[in-house]
Amino acid sequence: MGSNLISFQSLKEFRINYIKKQDINLENKLKDLSIQDFSINEDIVKENKFEFNFELKNCKIYSQKSTLRCWLFSCLNLIKNDIAHNLNCNPLVFQISANYLTFYDKLEKSNHAYQVIIDSEYDFKKNRLVDKTQNRYLAEFLQEPVKETGRIEYARALIKKYGIVPEEIMPETYNSSNSAEFIKLFSQKVKRDLFELIEAKEKKENLFKIKRKMLNENFEILCKVLGFPPTFFSYSYLDNNKKKHIINKISPQEFYKKYSSINLDDFVLVGNVPIKNFPYYSRFRKAYSGNIEDKSFIEFINLPQEEFTNLIVTQLKNNLPVCFACENKKYRNKESTILDTRLFDYEKFFGIKDMNKAQALESFDITLKHWMTFRGFQIENGKIIRWKVEDSVGDNQRIHGYYVMNNNFFEKCVFQAWINKKFLSVNQLKILNKKAILFGYNEPI
């Protein structure tokens, strides 16, 4: 009968087996290198050339700097060239202010958190604020009610409500670009407010008056840290013919409506998530998600890999960038700027085999971590070989701001993409009318 414990006899056998296979030279090399540097496959690096036979026009590369706003920059990547074209200015120069939208994202997330407390029938006085045994979805949300991460739907909701301004009108500040310290402090303030709302709710006080006071305080904090957001502004710029233009006293909402020909309401989130509780041809919604109250739910329809890929290719061929969400760290080598599941040969050196997409997702070996933008691909004999990916790290990193993504990485690590509804089939459109299946924050996607 076997033992539950590791026996010394087993250890003796392990040692003997290892010594038979031991490679001293490899071990000495590994002592001085990281596992990635030791295991990297240089042939894979050489194979993934920065060459694409379909590419969208180049543009100004954003940098999210030391923040978690990739979702916001991915959305701006979709519309920035369109706006530059409509202004007849250089797309390699024109930028939209991310700080302006960052300001309202924080304010709206705090309002959403307050409203969750006000609307909830959960007994906060009897139970802890975060108690997963009572209400898992609510508890997961309240752990980080105003976190900086977000989804593409959040960016859409912000732009629709608040419009946009050029970068020069509300530029980045130190804390908008280096946000960890500020986010931690702002989160503390909002969480403290939640307890005050719970007490006021118990006493049957005017919760909306209290919430308004809290939001006013948050507005003041955000102004101090991020700057004062304009309600009207004037903007001067040079067009492609070096002619100066002045746009006088325009609101951010008017600026967006006048100079954007892309309707963000035309886009839906499409996914490829092959795990058991996410059946294909279904619609899903994340519980308690959103920044703008009741306007920015995280929703997607789940499709098989081939349909998912075809939609992305179709949108690119129609000269529209594709915002997408992925796992970006597991198979990444920053120095080589390559995304490829074969980049590190762990099986050769350690005997560790990779998991398939479903196994990796179910075990949280890969999770949705980052938003980027597809801007091209290499297709050979009708088959996608690799993808051109725009990141939001500035043009001094990657290959002038771009990754090369092999298609094996795409099929394993890309989970969601924002697709214009006009490219969906009749059957795919029907899924949008299905009742959404709820899922919580504690999911890999």
NORUR-V506655 format. One record per run of one state. SS is the DSSP state (h for helix, s for strand, l for the rest). FROM is the first residue (numbers start at 1). TO is the last residue. If there is no record, write none. Layout:
SS_FROM_TO / SS_FROM_TO
//
This chain:
l_1_7 / h_8_21 / l_22_23 / h_24_31 / l_32_34 / h_35_39 / s_40_40 / l_41_41 / h_42_47 / l_48_53 / s_54_55 / l_56_62 / s_63_63 / l_64_65 / s_66_66 / l_67_69 / h_70_87 / l_88_95 / s_96_96 / l_97_97 / h_98_119 / l_120_135 / h_136_143 / l_144_151 / h_152_162 / l_163_165 / s_166_166 / l_167_173 / h_174_177 / s_178_178 / l_179_179 / h_180_202 / l_203_206 / h_207_226 / l_227_232 / s_233_238 / l_239_243 / s_244_250 / l_251_251 / h_252_259 / l_260_263 / h_264_266 / s_267_271 / l_272_282 / s_283_286 / l_287_298 / s_299_302 / l_303_304 / h_305_317 / l_318_321 / s_322_326 / l_327_331 / s_332_333 / l_334_337 / s_338_339 / l_340_343 / s_344_344 / l_345_345 / h_346_350 / l_351_356 / h_357_362 / l_363_369 / s_370_380 / l_381_382 / s_383_390 / l_391_392 / s_393_393 / l_394_398 / s_399_399 / l_400_401 / s_402_406 / h_407_413 / s_414_420 / h_421_423 / l_424_425 / h_426_431 / l_432_436 / s_437_439 / l_440_445
//
